[in-house]
Amino acid sequence: MENKADQLSDRFLAYAVDIVKITTLMRRSQTGRELAGQLLRSGTSSGANYEEARGAQSRADFLHKLQIVLKELRESLFWLRLIDKSEILKEHHLDAAILETKQLGNIIAKSVVTAKNRK
């Protein structure tokens, strides 16, 4: 049975896969390529930074890395919303990706608060 951290790792991996798929579809125009690059960096780094947080060497290091995860998720949410509103992917709805970004952000934000309160 997986623990919560492993389950969250799996969610971040699935999220990164979705981001890769979305950005692959966007490569048809110069604007699409530029926005895809931004989203690809922030959307995939959130999971990588979460893995770094899991291996943190101290509570301060853990907290710092979680805050980076949260920052990357906020950036990803911005890019997803921009792509959705500008209708770059008319045939592809981004509602699920936007919802997952918000949910992961809420989980990490709560973890940051919990980590800060344990000092």
Contacts in CASP RR format, 6 or more apart in sequence:
PFRMAT RR
TARGET T0000
AUTHOR 0000-0000-0000
METHOD contacts of the structure
MODEL  1
MENKADQLSDRFLAYAVDIVKITTLMRRSQTGRELAGQLLRSGTSSGANY
EEARGAQSRADFLHKLQIVLKELRESLFWLRLIDKSEILKEHHLDAAILE
TKQLGNIIAKSVVTAKNRK
2 10 0 8 1.000
5 54 0 8 1.000
8 50 0 8 1.000
8 107 0 8 1.000
9 47 0 8 1.000
9 50 0 8 1.000
9 51 0 8 1.000
9 54 0 8 1.000
11 100 0 8 1.000
11 104 0 8 1.000
12 46 0 8 1.000
12 47 0 8 1.000
12 50 0 8 1.000
12 51 0 8 1.000
12 104 0 8 1.000
13 47 0 8 1.000
15 43 0 8 1.000
15 46 0 8 1.000
15 47 0 8 1.000
15 97 0 8 1.000
15 100 0 8 1.000
15 101 0 8 1.000
15 104 0 8 1.000
16 43 0 8 1.000
16 44 0 8 1.000
16 46 0 8 1.000
16 47 0 8 1.000
18 96 0 8 1.000
18 97 0 8 1.000
18 100 0 8 1.000
19 39 0 8 1.000
19 40 0 8 1.000
19 43 0 8 1.000
19 44 0 8 1.000
19 76 0 8 1.000
19 97 0 8 1.000
20 40 0 8 1.000
20 44 0 8 1.000
22 36 0 8 1.000
22 39 0 8 1.000
22 80 0 8 1.000
22 83 0 8 1.000
22 89 0 8 1.000
22 92 0 8 1.000
22 94 0 8 1.000
22 97 0 8 1.000
23 36 0 8 1.000
23 37 0 8 1.000
23 39 0 8 1.000
23 40 0 8 1.000
24 36 0 8 1.000
25 89 0 8 1.000
25 92 0 8 1.000
26 32 0 8 1.000
26 33 0 8 1.000
26 35 0 8 1.000
26 36 0 8 1.000
26 39 0 8 1.000
26 83 0 8 1.000
26 88 0 8 1.000
26 89 0 8 1.000
27 33 0 8 1.000
27 36 0 8 1.000
29 88 0 8 1.000
31 88 0 8 1.000
32 88 0 8 1.000
35 79 0 8 1.000
35 82 0 8 1.000
35 83 0 8 1.000
35 88 0 8 1.000
38 75 0 8 1.000
38 79 0 8 1.000
39 76 0 8 1.000
39 79 0 8 1.000
39 80 0 8 1.000
39 83 0 8 1.000
42 72 0 8 1.000
42 73 0 8 1.000
42 75 0 8 1.000
42 76 0 8 1.000
42 79 0 8 1.000
43 72 0 8 1.000
43 73 0 8 1.000
43 75 0 8 1.000
43 76 0 8 1.000
45 72 0 8 1.000
46 69 0 8 1.000
46 72 0 8 1.000
46 73 0 8 1.000
46 76 0 8 1.000
46 104 0 8 1.000
47 69 0 8 1.000
47 72 0 8 1.000
49 65 0 8 1.000
49 68 0 8 1.000
49 69 0 8 1.000
49 72 0 8 1.000
50 65 0 8 1.000
50 66 0 8 1.000
50 69 0 8 1.000
50 108 0 8 1.000
52 65 0 8 1.000
53 62 0 8 1.000
53 65 0 8 1.000
53 66 0 8 1.000
53 69 0 8 1.000
55 62 0 8 1.000
56 62 0 8 1.000
56 64 0 8 1.000
56 65 0 8 1.000
59 115 0 8 1.000
59 118 0 8 1.000
59 119 0 8 1.000
62 115 0 8 1.000
63 112 0 8 1.000
63 115 0 8 1.000
63 116 0 8 1.000
66 108 0 8 1.000
66 111 0 8 1.000
66 112 0 8 1.000
66 115 0 8 1.000
67 112 0 8 1.000
69 108 0 8 1.000
70 105 0 8 1.000
70 108 0 8 1.000
70 109 0 8 1.000
70 112 0 8 1.000
73 101 0 8 1.000
73 104 0 8 1.000
73 105 0 8 1.000
73 108 0 8 1.000
74 105 0 8 1.000
76 101 0 8 1.000
77 98 0 8 1.000
77 101 0 8 1.000
77 102 0 8 1.000
80 94 0 8 1.000
80 97 0 8 1.000
80 98 0 8 1.000
80 101 0 8 1.000
81 98 0 8 1.000
83 89 0 8 1.000
83 94 0 8 1.000
84 93 0 8 1.000
84 94 0 8 1.000
84 95 0 8 1.000
84 98 0 8 1.000
END
